[in-house]
Structures are given as structure tokens and as C-alpha cells.
């Protein structure tokens, strides 16, 4: 536009605007806005074309990058306001560029090349940052250092090949905001070392099982039974082997594969189950609401509940899904009793060492101020035990004893964390009912409906006994097929006690 035909006031206004933009703050805002736009384009493109976009793509594309874009615009405005306050007289703003001049042409080409490379590198770096933030190492080692117990247990779990973000965050921005941004207070707690020890469970904002577990496990296809062999070693001098073989009635809840039955009858396919928990960890359940396929509702109240019906009615209900029983699918802290059984069965500990089962469990359940103190205590405890109780064995089987010490120390490192005040008892495992109440939270013979129906405690509802064996030779086999479980020690009527009343996972009763 010819400035000679433009009113002087208009010329001054335009020149003034150019001058206002000519300051470091506004220029930084322009650069940030350009980079943010490039990142938005990149992440939106990935979100559109990727078959399974990662869980952080949504937050980076639609939350983080736009936030930086807004910040860039704010810097531009802020620079303009700062420049206006200086009341600098407007001068010529744009430089005179003559591309016929080799020096100026080279400068323009260099600047343009730098700008293009900067945007590309910034975009690539942003993508790599996104890629790393969804990695297991970031969750377990960099960001969540306080989660060392969870990371250790995760590496040894059946789901060790499933990334943390798959269950804890999921796809898109919604669950990211719920699980990450809502937990900003935890970041400050980690920085100022005020986080709780241990980290409490359950995780209340965990994604529902339908969005996590059922992406791999298909409840509608569950049916029939599964053979399960339980191996235990006695706390006697011979470490007597005891095995229980039974059929677990896995069953299913889909009428298409047969009548809903077995353990997975509880799945929300043919039946809908809600319950009220009287405690944070859902170990005490005073009320159960069951709706069958025909829409009939049955309510069960625990006879021994301390809550009244009015209190129960005011308490929020929980909708039962996979994690109500499989509540430790990944972060599993195996008890010393079971861990030593597994080590003996795998021959990582020599079962010929007298009383090694009892001694290993004893030193594992000791009280230690730190992991280092535990390593020293375990070694000293086991070595002193054989030196004092079995001096001949201590001399003849030094290698076996050292191997037993090493394996017991390894068991401690993956199951007990003194610094975080966490062990196998901290987080109850509801799968089964051996060391914790588990199934007996409801199947305890105490939950009764208005018409007198009782939720049964009958063992045969969920499993059928095939056989029990004691000893390592065929001569020691005692078959009890279809006779029900026979406790190795006569303790009377098994229906009147729970396994966890005696079996704690530590030293035996």
C-alpha cells in the first residue's frame, strides 16, 4: 500500500504495531507458537493414522501442545504490553532484504534452513519424549521411584510384558487426566518425601476391568474346569512334600456356552452383582445385591455385620468385576511360605537340608530395619542354625547352605521392602482363600437372604478334589478322589474355620 495516500495516523499505528512485536519476549512467543503448531500437527496425525495410538498421544496432541501454543500467544501479548509501556517512537520495522546481494541471500537461506531443522528436531524430540513417558522404565525407575516394590513385583508377574500405561492410563486424554493430573499432589509428596509408606491400595481411579483385563481375557469364552496342583513342603525336619490335586471349576457366565456356573458365574454377563464394603480394602462385605438373568433381585446381609441396614443403604455400592477377586493381577507379593515352597520345588533350595523350609521362612519373617540389614540377618540366621543344630550338615553341605542363603535373600528382596514398610501381608490377595479371606468374604455361611437362602461355604462349589499325596515316593501316596479335602492334621470340622485363621504366609501354626 502506498503510504503517501495513507493517513499519517494509520501509518503510525501500523509502524507502532510492528515495533511492539519487535522485542525478545514476543519473538520467543512466536517461536514457541510455531513449534507447538508443528507438534500439534504431528501428534494429531499419529492419532489419526496409528492402528493403536499410545495412551499419551491424546494428552500430548490435545492438552500439552495446545497449552504451549496458548503460552506462546500469551508471551506475544505480554511482549506487546511491555513494549507499549516504553512509549518508543515507531520506526521502520522490517529489514530491507535484497536477494541479489549474496550476503543477504546467504543469511536468508541459513535462517530458513535453521528454522526448518529446528521445527523438525523439536517435533521428533517431542515424539520421543512421548514414547519414553509411556515406557515401563519411566514408570518404574525414573518417575515413580517410590514405586520400587510395585516395579519389582511387576517384573516377576504374569503381566510383565504388559506396559504399565495399558492398565493404569489407557488410550486417549480422558484417563490420562484422571490418573495423572489428578495425582499431582503425589508428585509433590514424592519431591518433599511425604508420600505414605506403603502406597495405599486399592487404586480408586483405576480403569474398569472391561477396558483392561477383557482386552485380552474374554469372559464369555470361559467354561469348564482346570487342573490345579498345589505343592507344599512341611515345616518338619524332612521338609515333607505334600501335594493336592483338584479341578478348579472355572465355569463361565455366558448362556451360549452352557448354564452359568462355576467361579465365573460371578462375571457380569448373566448376573449382576453389587456389594457394600465396610473397609477401604474391601475385606469385610456386609451386603450383597444379586440380579439374575431374569431380573430377579436377591439381597444378602451378613449376620455378623456391625452395620445396620440403614447404614448399609447409605453406603456406596461397588459393582463386582474381575479385580474384586483378581485384585493382585500384577503387583503380587508372594508370601514366604509359598515362595520357599516354589524354591524347593524348583530345586533352587536343596530339600535334603534338614528343616530348611522352617528356617528359611523364619528368617524371612524376621523384623529388619532395612534391606541391607535383612541380607545380613538372613545369612547369619541360617548359618548359625545349621552350625548349632546340625553341625555335621553344616560341614558337609556348605555349598547347599550357601545356595539356600542366596535364594532366601533373593526371595526377601522381591517380597519384602522394609524402607516402604511393605510385605506380603500389606495388600491382601483375594484370589483363593489360603492366606487371606478371599472367597470367604462372601462364601462364609454368614450371608443370608430374606427367604433364608445362605451363600454356601461348600468346598465342592468351586473345586473337586482328585487326590492328595504325602511324601516323595509312590508308597506315600494317599488317594482321596471325590472324598473332599482332608487336612493333614485333624482340626475338626473344616466348615467352622477358614484357612487364613492359621495360615498367614509366615511361620506355620
MARFIRO-767792 format. One record per atom (N, C-alpha, C, CB): x, y, z. Coordinates in steps of 0.05 Angstrom, whole numbers, plus 5000, padded with zeros to 4 digits. Glycine has a CB too. Example, Ala and Ser with C-alpha at 12.3 -4.5 7.8 and 13.67 -1.06 7.14 Angstrom:
REM residues 2
526448865156 524649105156 526449345156 522649115181 525749555142 527349795143 525850015157 528249885114 
END
This chain:
REM residues 509
501749765000 500050005000 501850255000 498150005025 501050444984 502550694982 502150855008 501750854957 504250895023 504051035049 503451335045 506451005065 504051445020 503451725016 500451775015 504751814990 498851575007 495951605006 494651525032 494851454983 496151415051 495051325076 495251545097 496551065086 493251585112 493351795133 495651745152 490651795149 496951965160 499251935178 498651775203 500252215186 496251805214 495551665239 495551355234 492851745249 494651275210 494550995204 497350885200 492850945178 499051035187 501850955183 503150925211 503351165166 502651115228 503951105254 502950855270 503351365270 500350795267 499250565281 500450305272 496150555278 500750275245 501950035234 504850005242 501650025204 506250225240 509050225247 509350165277 510450485240 507550275293 507650225321 507149935328 505550395336 505249795314 504749515319 507149345312 502349415303 508549415290 510949265283 513049305304 511949355255 513249545315 515249595335 514649445361 515449895340 512049425367 511249285391 512048995389 508249315396 511948875365 512648595362 515648555361 511448485336 517148775358 520048745356 521348765383 521148975337 520948545399 522148525425 522648235432 520348655447 524548165450 525247885455 522947715466 527547875475 521247835482 519047675494 517147585472 517547845515 516247775455 514447695433 515647505413 513447945419 518247555407 519647365389 519747085400 522447475382 520247065426 520246795439 517546665438 521146825469 515446835441 512746735439 512046635411 510746945447 513046785391 512546695363 513946425358 513646905344 516446395367 517946145364 516545915378 520746175374 515545965402 514145755417 511545675404 513645845446 510145875393 507645815379 508145645354 506246075372 510245715339 510845555314 511445265321 513245685299 513145225342 513944955350 511444805360 516044965372 509744935375 507344805386 505444725363 505844985405 505144895343 503544825320 504544585306 503245065301 507244575302 508444345289 507944085305 511444385286 508144105332 507743865349 504743785348 508543925377 502943975348 500143905346 499543755321 498344155348 500643855298 500243725273 501343435274 501643885250 503743405285 504943135286 503342945303 507843155297 502543025327 501142845345 498342785335 501042965373 497042985323 494342925312 494542735289 493043195303 496642765273 497042585250 497442295260 499442675233 499142265281 499542005293 497041885304 501742015315 495442045318 492941955329 490941865308 491742175346 491141995284 489241925263 490041675247 489042155244 492641635243 493541415225 494441175240 495741515208 495141195266 496140965281 493840765287 497441045308 494440505283 492440305288 491740295318 493440025279 493740315335 493340315364 495040545376 494040045377 494040785375 495641005386 496140975416 494241275382 498541045424 499341015452 497641185471 502241085456 497741125496 496041255516 496641555520 496141125542 499041645512 499741925517 499342095492 502641935525 498641985470 498242145445 496042345449 497541955421 493842265461 491542445464 492342685482 489242305477 493642635504 494342855522 496443045509 495442745548 498342935494 500343105481 499143265458 502642925471 497343135443 496243265419 494143475427 495043065401 492543415447 490143575453 490243735479 487743405453 492343685495 492643825520 495343975523 492243635544 497443815521 500143935526 500944125504 502243715529 500944035479 501744215457 500044465455 501744065431 497344445456 495744685456 496344875480 492744615456 497044755503 497744925526 500145095520 498144745551 502144975507 504545125499 503945325477 506744935490 502045265460 501245455439 499945695452 499245325419 498245655472 496945875486 499046035501 494845765506 501045895512 503246035526 504746215507 505145835539 505246115482 506546275462 505046535456 506946115437 502346505452 500746735447 500846935471 497846655441 500846825495 500947005518 503547155519 500546835544 505747025511 508347155510 508347385490 510546955504 507047325467 506847535446 505447785457 505447425421 503147735470 501547955481 503148095503 498847855492 504447935520 505948045541 508248225531 507147835559 509548135510 511648305498 510648565487 513148145477 508248545475 507048795464 506448985486 504448715448 505248885508 504649065531 507049195543 503048915552 509249035545 511749135556 512849355538 513748915560 512749305512 513849495493 512249755492 513949375465 509649725495 507949965494 508550155518 504949885495 509150035541 509750195564 512250355561 509850015589 514050265543 516450415538 515950675522 518550245524 513650685508 512950915491 515150995472 512251145510 516150785459 518350835439 517050935413 519950575434 518251145401 517251245377 517451035355 518651505369 515350995339 515450805318 517550865297 512750775304 519050665289 521050695268 520550475247 523950685279 522150485227 521850275206 522550005219 523750335182 520749815214 521049555228 522349345211 518249465237 521149295187 522149075170 524849145158 520049015148 526748955159 529348995147 529048995116 531348785156 530849145103 530849145074 532548905064 531949415063 531148715051 532548475042 532848485012 530948215050 535348455003 535948454974 537148184968 537848694967 535548004955 536547734949 538647734927 534147554941 538947964914 541047974894 543748014908 540548204875 543648094933 546048124949 546847854960 545648334972 549247744952 550047474961 550047444991 552747414950 550947645006 551047625035 548247605047 552447865047 546347775037 543647755048 542247505040 542048005039 542747415015 541547165005 542446925022 542247114975 545046925028 546146705045 544946715073 549146725047 544546955084 543446985111 540546885111 543547265120 538946945090 536146855089 536046555087 534746985065 537746435070 537746145066 538546005093 539646065043 540546115106 541445995131 539346005152 543946145142 537946245155 535846265174 533546085168 534946555176 532746065143 530545885136 531145595141 529845925106 533645515134 534445235139 534445175169 537245185127 535545365185 535545325214 532745295225 536945565227 530845465215 528145455225 526845185219 526545685213 527245085194 526044835186 527244605203 526544775156 529944605206 531244385221 530344395250 534244415219 530144645261 529344675289 526544565294 529344965297 524644625276 521944525279 521844215277 520044645257 523444105257 523443815254 524643675278 524943745229 526843785288 528243655311 526443685336 530943795316 525143915339 523443955362 521043755361 522444235363 519943715337 517743535335 518543245340 516443555306 520843165329 521942905334 522542855363 524342845317 523743055376 524343035404 521843015421 526043275413 519843165414 517343145429 516142865426 515343355419 516342755402 515242485399 516742275415 515242405369 519442305416 521042115431 520442145461 524042155426 519942395469 519242445497 516642305504 519042745503 514642335486 512142195490 512541895491 510142265467 514141785473 514641505472 515841395498 516441435448 517741555509 519041465533 517241485557 521541635537 515541685558 513841715582 511741495585 512441985581 511341335564 509541115566 511040845571 507741095542 513640865574 515240625577 515140525606 518140675568 515740275609 515840155636 518040265653 516039845634 520340315640 522640415655 522040695666 525140435638 520540855651 519841125661 518041095686 518441285639 516040925684 514140895706 515440775731 511740725697 517140575726 518240425749 520840525760 518540155741 522440675744 525040745753 525641045753 527040615735 524441195735 525041475733 523041645748 525241575704 520541625739 518441795751 517541695778 516141815732 517041435780 515841325804 517941175821 513541155797 519941305830 521941165846 520841055872 524241355853 518641185882 517441075906 515840825900 515541285918 515540755875 514140515868 515940275864 512540555842 518240275877 520140055874 518939785880 522540105892 517339755902 516139495907 514239405884 514539505933 512639595874 510839525852 512339455827 508939765847 514539595821 516039535797 517439265800 518139755793 518439205823 519738945827 517738715823 521038925855 515338745836 513338535833 512338515805 511038595852 512038745792 511138745764 513038575745 511039035753 515638605749 517538465732 517338165735 520338555739 516338065758 516137775763 513237675758 516937715792 511437845750 508637775748 507937645721 506938015753 505637525718 504737415692 504237635672 502137265696 503937885680 503438105662 505938285658 501138275672 508238165661 510738325659 511138435630 513038155667 509838325610 510038425583 507938625576 510038195563 506238695595 504138895591 505139155603 501338805604 505239365587 506339625596 504539735618 506539825573 505739885637 504240005659 501840165649 506140175676 502440325628 500340515618 497940365607 501540685596 498240115598 496039965587 493739945607 496939685578 494339905632 492339875652 491740125668 493139645672 493840275674 493540505692 492640755678 496140555706 493040775651 492341015637 490440965614 494841165627 491240795596 489440735573 489740935551 486640725582 488040905531 488241065506 486741335510 487140915483 487841545499 486541805498 487141975523 483641765496 486042215523 486642405543 485042365569 486242685533 482642255566 480842245589 482042105613 478242105581 482941855609 484041705631 486741815640 484341415624 488141945622 490742075630 490142295650 492142185605 488142455644 487542675662 486642575689 485242855650 485042355689 484142245715 486442125731 482042025709 488141975718 490241835733 492741995738 490941585719 493442185721 495942335724 495542615735 497342345697 493942765721 493543045730 492243055758 491943205710 490342875763 489042865789 490942775811 486642685788 493242655803 495142565823 497542755825 496142295816 497143005819 499343195820 500343225849 498443475809 498543185868 499343205896 501342985903 496943185915 501242765889 503142545894 505942625884 502242285880 506042785863 508642885854 510043055875 508343045828 508443235887 509543405908 510343235933 507543625917 508743025938 509342845961 511942705956 507042645965 512442625931 515042485925 517342685927 514942365897 516942925918 519043125918 519843195947 518243385904 517843225964 518343315992 518443076011 516243506001 518442836000 518742586016 516642566037 521442586029 514142626030 511842596048 509842386039 510442866051 510642216020 508842016010 508441796031 509941895983 506041666030 505441466050 507141216046 502541386050 507741076067 509240826066 507640616082 512140856078 506540406068 506740356039 504740526023 506240056033 504940515996 503040645979 500340505982 503940645949 498240645989 495640505995 494340395970 493740696009 492840185974 491140065953 488440015966 492439795942 486339975949 486339965920 486540245907 483839825910 487140245881 487340495866 484440555857 489240465841 483440785867 480540845863 480040935834 479641055883 482041055821 481441155794 482540965773 482741425790 482940705780 483840515760 481640465740 484640245774 482440425715 480540375694 478940125699 481940365666 476440105691 474839865695 475939625681 471939915687 475339395692 476439145680 475639105651 475638905697 473239205644 472339165616 474239305597 469539275613 475639515606 477439665588 480339565590 477339955595 480939395609 483639295613 483738995610 484739385640 482938855631 483138555631 481838435607 481838445657 479438525600 477838395579 478838465551 474938475582 480938625549 482138665523 483738415514 483938915522 484538255534 486038005528 484437765537 488738015542 483137785560 481637555571 478637595564 481937535602 477437395554 474637415544 472837245562 474537315514 471437375581 469837225599 467637055586 468437415618 466637145563 464536985550 465536715541 463437135527 468136685538 469336435529 470336255552 471536485510 469936345576 470736175599 468635945603 470936345625 469635705606 467835485612 469435245621 466035415588 468135055633 469434805641 471034845667 471234715619 473134675670 474834675694 477734655687 474034435712 479434695706 482334695702 483634525724 483434975702 485634365716 487134215736 489134395750 488633985723 489134385776 490934545793 492334365813 489434775807 495034385814 496634235833 497834425853 498734065818 497234395878 498334555900 500534395914 496134645920 502934505915 505234375927 506134515952 507534345907 506234375974 507134485999 509334306011 504834516019 511134436025 513234286040 512734336069 516134366031 512934126085 512334146113 514534286128 512033866125 513834386152 515734526169 517034336189 514334756184 517334086180 518633886196 521533846187 517133616195 522933666200 525733626194 526233526166 526933436214 524333366156 524633246129 523533426107 523332976128 522433646114 521133826093 519133656076 523333956075 517433516090 515733316077 514033446055 513833186097 514133326031 512633426008 509733346010 513833315982 507933536005 505033486006 503833615982 503733596033 502433465966 501133575941 498233525941 502433445916 496733715932 493833705930 493133755900 492333905948 491633565888 490833585861 487833615860 491733345844 486833815846 484033865845 483233995819 483034045869 480733975812 479634105789 478234365798 477533925773 479234585788 478034845794 475734895774 480135075793 473434925785 471034965768 470935255758 468434895783 472635305737 472735575726 469935665717 474735595703 468635485702 465935545693 465735785675 464135595717 463435905673 463036145656 460436275662 463236065627 460036505650 457536655655 455936705631 458236915668 456736585608 455336635583 453436405577 457336675560 450836455575 448936235569 449436095543 446136345569 450936225524 451436105498 453335865501 452736305480 454935845522 456735625526 455735435547 459535725534 453235465556 452035295576 450935455599 454135095587 449835315618 448635455641 450835605657 447135255660 450335855664 452335995681 452935845706 451236285687 455435785710 456235625734 459135665740 455635325729 460035545761 462835555768 463635835779 464535495745 466235875781 467236125793 466436365776 470236105795 466536345750 465936575733 462936625729 467236545706 461336485745 458536555747 458236835757 457036355766 460236925772 460137195783 460537415763 462237225805 461537345739 462037555719 459437695710 463437435695 459737945704 457338105696 456438055668 457938405700 455937795662 454837725636 452037625639 456637505623 451637415655 448937325660 447837435686 448837025661 449637515705 448837605731 450237875737 449437395753 448838035753 449938295761 450138295791 448238535751 452538345801 453038335830 454138605839 454938105837 452838715859 453838955873 454238885902 451939205869 455939025915 456438975944 457239225958 458538755947 457039215984 457839436001 460239336018 455539536020 462339496019 464739426034 464839606059 467339456017 465539476081 465739636106 468539736112 464839456129 470439676094 473139776098 474339856071 474839556111 476539996073 477840106049 478839896030 480140286057 479739676040 480839466023 478839246015 483139336038 476339286021 474139116013 474538826024 473939105983 475438806049 475738546061 473338466078 478238546078 471738656085 469338606101 466938696085 469438756129 465138506078 462938556060 460338486074 463138396033 458938686084 456438636099 453938606082 455938856119 454138676056 451638676040 452338606011 450238946041 450638435999 451038345971 448338365957 452138055969 448338485933 445938515916 446338365891 445338825911 444638165885 444937995862 442438015845 445337695870 442938065819 440738065799 441337865778 440438355786 439537665774 440037455755 439037525727 438637195764 439237335708 438537395680 435637475676 439237155663 433937375694 431037435692 430337695706 429437215703 432337835718 431838085731 430938055760 429738225717 431037805771 430337765799 432637855817 429637465804 431937995838 433938105856 433837965883 433438415860 436237895892 436537765919 438537925934 437337465916 437837995959 439638145976 440537975999 438238405986 443137986004 444337826026 445638016046 446437626015 444937966072 446138126093 447737936111 443938266110 450138026119 451837876137 450637876165 454737976137 450337636177 449237616204 451037746225 448737326211 453637736220 455537836239 456438126233 458037656241 455038266216 455738536208 455238736231 454338626183 457038926234 456639136254 455139366244 459439226265 454539366218 453039586205 450039526205 454039646177 448439716210 445539686208 444639696179 444039896225 442139616173 441139636146 441039926136 438339506144 440340106154 440340386147 443040486139 439140566170 445040406154 447840486147 448740366121 449740406170 447940116116 448639986091 447340126068 447839686092 444840206071 443340346049 444640606042 440440386058 446040736061 447340996055 450140966045 447241166080 451240726046 454040676038 454140626008 455240446053 456040745993 456240695964 456640395958 458440865952 455440315936 455840035927 458040015906 453139925915 459239785905 461339725886 460339515866 463939635900 460839565841 459939375820 462139165817 459339515793 461538915821 463438705820 464538655792 462338445832 467138635789 468338555764 470838395769 469038805746 472538355749 474838175752 476638235776 476538195727 477138485780 479138555801 478138535829 480138835796 475638465833 474738415860 475838155871 471638415861 476337965853 477737715861 480637725853 476237475849 481137795827 483837815817 484938095823 483937755786 485038165849 485738435856 488838485856 484638505883 490438275853 493338305851 494238155826 494738185876 493338245802 494038105778 496938145769 492238195755 498138365779 500838425770 502738475794 500838675752 501938645812 503638705835 503238505857 503138995845 504338265853 503838045871 506238015890 503437775855 505638015916 507637975936 507237705948 507638205958 508737505939 508437235947 509437195976 509837035928 507937045992 508637006020 511136846022 506336876035 512636866045 515036706049 514436406048 516236766076 512136326059 511436036059 511235936030 508735996073 509836076013 509435995985 512036025969 507136145972 513536245975 515936295960 518036075965 517136565968 518235985990 520135775996 519235505984 520535746026 516635465984 515535225971 516335215941 512435215974 516035445928 516735455900 519735415895 515935725888 521335525913 524235485911 525035195915 525735675930 523835065934 524434785939 523434605916 523034695965 521134665905 520134515883 521834545858 517234595876 522934795854 524734845831 527634765837 524535135823 528134665861 530734575870 532834795871 531734355851 531835035874 533635255880 534635255909 532335535873 533035115925 533835055953 533734745955 531935185974 535834635967 536134345969 534234245991 539034265975 532334085984 530333976003 531633776022 528033855989 534033686017 535333496035 536533636059 537533346020 536733896059 537634036083 535434016104 538234336076 536133916128 534033876148 532834146157 535233736172 530234146159 528634376169 529134636153 529234416198 530034606128 530634856113 528135016107 532034776087 525834876104 523335026099 522735206123 521034826093 522735086147 522035236170 524035456176 521935046194 526635406172 528635606179 528535836158 531435486179 528135776133 528035986112 525736166117 527935856084 523436056123 521036216129 521436386154 518536046132 522736266174 523236406199 524936656195 524536226219 527136636180 528836866176 527537066157 531636786165 525836976139 524437156121 522337326135 523037006099 521237226157 519137366171 520337526194 517037176182 522937546196 524137706218 523737996213 527137646219 524238156233 523938446231 526638576226 522638566257 526838726204 529338856196 528839146190 530538706171 530839316197 530539596193 530939676164 532639746210 532439516149 532939576121 533439326106 535339776118 533539346079 534139106063 537039006068 533839176033 538939196071 541639106077 541838956103 543539356078 540339056123 540338916149 539038636146 538839076170 537038616129 535738356125 537738166112 533338396107 539238256093 541238076079 543137966100 542738226057 544038126118 545938036138 544537856158 547238276152 542137926166 540637766185 539937486175 538237906193 539137476149 538437216137 540837036136 537237256109 543137146127 545536986125 546436886152 547837146111 546437066171 547336986198 545436786211 547637226216 542836836207 540836656220 540936376209 538036766215 541136336183 541236066172 543835926177 540736076142 546036076175 548735956181 548935876210 550936146173 548036046228 548135976257 546335746263 547336216274 544035726249 542135506254 543435236248 539635536237 544735206226 546034946219 548534896235 546634936189 549935116242 552335086258 551634976286 553835346260 549335066297 548634996324 546834746325 547135216338 544934716307 543034496307 544034246292 540434586296 545334296270 546334076253 549234126245 544534036228 551134106264 553934176257 555133996235 555534146282 554333736235 555433556214 554433646186 554533266220 551833716185 550733816159 552134076151 547633856161 552634246171 553934496165 556734466153 554134656190 558034246159 560734196148 560534056121 562334026168 558733866118 558533706094 557133846071 557233446100 555334026078 553634146057 553834456058 550734066061 556334546058 556734836059 555734976033 559734896063 556234846010 555234955985 552234975984 556234795961 550934755993 547934755993 546834976011 546934486001 548235006034 547335216053 547635496042 548835186080 549935536029 550435806016 548335855994 553335816004 547735655979 545735685958 542935745970 545535435940 542335615992 539835666006 539735946017 539335466029 541936046028 542036316038 541636516015 544836376052 543036475992 542836655970 539936665959 544736565947 538636435957 535936425947 534036555967 535036135941 534436505992 532636636012 532936936012 533336526040 535437036009 535837326006 534337435982 538837386005 534537285960 533137375935 530137385939 533837185912 529037185954 526237185960 525437435976 525436925975 527037505995 526537736012 526437985995 528637766034 528338015976 528538255960 526038295942 531038255943 524738085935 522438115917 519738095931 522537905895 519738055957 517238035971 516938225995 516837755981 519238326005 519138496029 520838746025 520038336054 519738976033 521039226028 520939396054 519839386004 522839366072 522739506098 522639806095 525139436114 524039916075 524040206071 521340316065 526040286049 519640156052 516940246046 514840116064 516240166017 515839976085 514039846104 512039666091 512640056122 513039506072 511239336056 512239046056 511039446027 510338856059 511038576056 508538436044 511938446082 508538176045 506438016032 503738056046 507137726032 503738156071 501238196086 500038466082 501738146115 501538656070 500538926067 498138946049 502739106056 498238806027 496038816007 494738536005 497038915979 492438496016 491038236015 490638145986 488438236030 491037895981 490537775955 487937615956 492937595945 485937705941 483237575943 482937335926 481137785936 484937255911 484737025894 485136775911 486837035870 483036615914 483236385932 482536465960 485936255931 483436305979 482736356007 484736236027 479936256013 487236196018 489136056035 490336236056 491335936018 491436466047 492836646066 491036886073 495436746054 489036936058 487137156063 484337056060 487737406044 482437216069 479637136068 478737076040 477837346080 479437246020 478837195992 475937125988 480536975982 475436875978 472736785972 470936795996 472836495960 472136746020 470536726044 469536996053 472236606066 470237216039 469037466046 466037456042 470237696029 465137296022 462337266017 461436976023 461637335988 463036786015 462336506019 463236416047 463636325997 462036526067 462736466094 460536346110 463736716108 458236296098 455936186112 454536386130 456835946128 455336636128 454136846145 452237026129 456337006157 452437026103 450737206087 448037066080 452237296061 445937186090 443237056088 441337246075 442236966116 439637136057 437537306044 435037306061 436937196016 433037466053 430537486069 429037226070 428837706057 429337066048 427836806048 429536576060 427136736020 431736646073 433236446087 435436306071 431436236097 435836396046 437936266030 440736376039 437536335999 442536186042 445236246052 447236216030 445936076077 449136406027 451336376009 453136156020 452936646004 453335936005 454535696016 457535716018 453835465998 458635556037 461435536041 462435256032 462135586071 460835116018 461434846010 463834845990 459034705996 465934695997 468334695980 467734595952 470434515993 465934415949 465434295922 464034485903 463734045926 463234715913 462034915895 464135005874 460935145911 466535035883 468635155866 470734955857 469835385880 471134745871 473234545863 472534265871 475934625874 473534075856 473133795862 475833665868 471833645838 476133545891 478633415899 479133165883 478533345929 481533145872 482332905858 484032725875 483832975833 486132835887 487832665904 489632845921 489532475888 490632725943 492632845960 494932655963 491432925988 497332755962 499732575965 501532695986 501232545939 502732516001 504632596021 507232436019 503432576050 509432566016 512032426012 512732425983 511832146023 515232365977 516232385950 516232115935 519032485950 515331905948 515331645936 512431545932 516931435952 512031375912 509331265908 508131135932 509331075885 509831025949 508830895973 507431085992 511030755988 508131345989 506931546007 504431665996 508931756011 503431565974 501031685961 498531595976 500831615932 496831785982 494231735994 492131855976 494031836023 490631705961 488631805943 486031855957 488231615919 484932095952 482332165965 480432265945 482732365988 480432155920 478732255899 475732255908 479032085874 474432485903 471632525908 470932495938 470032325893 472932505955 472432485984 472632755998 474332295996 473332965982 473633225994 476433256006 471533276016 477033506013 479733566024 480033446052 480233866024 482333316056 483033206082 485333366093 483632896081 484933516115 487133666126 489233486137 486033856148 491833546132 493933366142 493933326173 496633486135 492833526187 492533496216 489633516223 494233716231 488633346240 485833346247 485133596264 485033086262 483633776252 482934026266 479834046269 483934266252 478533816265 475633816269 474133896243 474933996291 471834016247 470034096225 471234326209 467234166235 472034276184 473434486168 471534716161 474534366143 468934666162 467034876155 466835096176 464234756150 467935036199 467735226221 470235406223 467435076247 472135366206 474535526206 475235616178 476935376219 476835816175 477935906149 480935836148 477436206144 481935786124 484735726121 486535946134 485435686092 485736196129 487336426138 487336456168 486336676124 485636316182 485636326211 488336226222 483336166223 489536026208 492035916217 494335986197 491835616219 493735976171 495836016151 496036306145 495235846126 498236426154 498636716150 500636776127 499636836175 502036566117 504136606097 506836626110 503536866082 506936646136 509436646150 510036376162 509536856172 511136376187 511636126200 509035976206 513236166226 509135706203 506835546206 505735536234 507335276196 503235456237 501935436264 503235206280 498935396262 
END
